[in-house]
Amino acid sequence: MDSIIVRGNGPLHGQIPIAGAKNACLALMPATLLSEEPLTLTNAPRLSDIRTMTELLASLGAEVTGLQDGKVLATSCHGEITPVADYDIVRKMRASNLVLGPLLARLGHAVVSLPGGCAIGARPMDIHIDALSALGAEIELKDGYLHAQALGGLRGALHEMRFASVGATENFLMAAVLAKGTSVLKNAAREPEIVDLARCLRAMGAEIEGEGSSTITIQGVDRLHGATHPVVTDRIELGTYMLAPAICGGEVECLGGKIELVESFCEKLDAAGVSVEETATGLKVKRKNGRIRAVDVVTEPFPGFPTDLQAQMMALLATAEGTSVLEEKIFENRFMHAPELMRMGARIEVQGGQATVHGVEKLKGARVMATDLRASVSLILAGLAAEGETVVSRVYHLDRGYERVEEKLGAVGAKIERVKGE
Ligand code: EPU
């Protein structure tokens, strides 16, 4: 397994290009199942999770080809579809459950493995099941698989979700676009990835209104056609790289970044003593004078502070002046990075869903282990600010969501290298 070695050094300067969003692309790719005509996604990120989704779609009968430097994904689903998402693929990546809605819409039936839990929480599927059942699907659990069918097709309905789940909103949208009649989803997730999916579906001929608000209205149509759609900028990759100059000093422009994608995060950066300026090409970030100040953070659904930036923010606050409290409200077990940061000298107490971080003057390099995607990048950020060498092992988690991290950080002056393992 590969490791990443980071040596703490001085300020960073330059530009970092931000890729298309992993979590948008993972929802956009299954939309190809909704049409016989090709769907082309531009600005797609080069990540192992995207390769896993490619493998899943291929196993269902879709053709997926990567073109031009891997940034364009052409998908097509004109032949016979096998509506079974196998456990061996689904267990690797939870987002595989996003084929459930489109398969039901296109074929009227689907068999999709339950993903099981993961390092950050139990992550059940009840909200997806309730949302698709509201559209007339009958869903049963047999041998670890969800067997879903809608005899006579899906029917539009009004449904309110008990929690604004991102994945359930995406499954509902992709099912409702081909349902008979009008569907209204209340307490819908408002994340930019949902807005991106709705735009792509509209480009394919769907009738959708209200995306980005908590009520989305969908008028079902008979068929969808092909389209070309650019994947929205990755707001989590953006926020992660914005933290690099905040931790190390210097000034970095994140190309393609926009405040509207990371507004609540920018408010916390401002309070911590980091300035963010919107330019014509992206977001320029630098630390204001002096040491980072402690701030309290509560993770919430969009537009609140994203859970996917909590680990990285903790790395910043580990060196702040004062005590910060981070409250995790989305995933019950998302503090696995805290004990690893503590190996680097951070002072953190975790109690249930709360982590209290007492800032220290300086972190110290250590051997640490990545436990999930965002945890792994938080350890790299911490390593950039630490004295000496930090070795982050099990970085396959990192490759799921960050393309060429060592090149991007190396280009702005970080001392970072990948060591290949068996
Ligand atoms: N939940 C349920 N029942 C459900 C669905 C969700 O209880 O049927 C719970 C989950 O267990 C969790 C909370 O609701 O506690 C939020 O889950 P949500 O469904 O909103 O998340 P998701 O769709 O599974 C996406 C991202 C995650 C990101 C979350 C929250 C993708 C592929 N994944 O997951 O991204 O953390 O939304 O914003 O879009 C990551 O990229 O590192 C990552 C984990």
Boltz pocket constraint, residues with backbone or C-beta under 6 A from the ligand:
constraints:
  - pocket:
      binder: B
      contacts: [[A, 22], [A, 23], [A, 24], [A, 26], [A, 94], [A, 95], [A, 121], [A, 122], [A, 123], [A, 124], [A, 125], [A, 126], [A, 127], [A, 128], [A, 129], [A, 163], [A, 164], [A, 165], [A, 166], [A, 167], [A, 168], [A, 307], [A, 308], [A, 329], [A, 330], [A, 331], [A, 332], [A, 373], [A, 374], [A, 401]]
      max_distance: 6.0
